[in-house]
Amino acid sequence: MHQFFHLYMTHATICSFPIESRNTIFFFYLSLASCCFFFITMEGNQLPCQASYMRNALFSQGYLDDQFLQLEDLQDEANPNFVEEVVKLFYSDSARLIQNIELTLENTPWDFEKLDNIMHQYKGSSSSIGTKKVQKECTQFQEYCKVENIDGCMRTFQEVKQEHASLKRKLENYFQCDKNKAASSSADLLGAASEYGKLDSTQLFSVVIVDPID
């Protein structure tokens, strides 16, 4: 946005033009000011809108359930990163459980009871952050364990890992976008004008007050 602010002319410069030309010049720069305000406002609001969209998509696409909302209710000014910290803890702990399932599937004869127990732990852990899609695949895996269907277990376990990784990536992107939103919310138009053009609202529109245009 730098170039827009440098296009503004001071009151003295505008007044140097013939009186009949000032009307056109004034409205040109007034329009330009409006455009600058619009683009700066859009730039500032883009991240908040994107963060909100990403969060809503996690629910509408079935990745998260109401448990995630309960985590958000526990977050406050004293713990602004509470939800993110809980999610990170889940992914740290769940990596060990996923590895245990992989090792158990590699050993024959297959121990379906052990597989079911490990998946039960993983499912319980994932439910703590509201991983809706992941839990669905976990339930299917346990059903295959009950009937000792190793092909079903193998196939469903791949789905579990895929949903696990997909949600992790989406949540990381959402948390980062949400942080960017918070960082950008303090910027405003007058601050930008002061930085780029060292102009305040009085200087920008002094032509209206000091030298009315007929």
Buried (B, 14 or more C-beta within 10 A) or exposed (E): EEEBBEEBBEBEEBBEBEEEEBEEBBEEBBEBBEEBBEEBEEEBEEBBEBBBEBBEEBBEEEBBBEBBEEBEEEBEEEEEEBBBEBBBEBBEEBEEBBEBBEEBBEEEEBBBEBBBBBBBBBBEBBBBBBBBBBBBBBEBBBBBBEEEBBEBBEEBBEBBBEBBEEBBEBBBEBBEBBBBBEEBEEEEBEEBBEEBBEBEEEBBBBBEEEBEBE
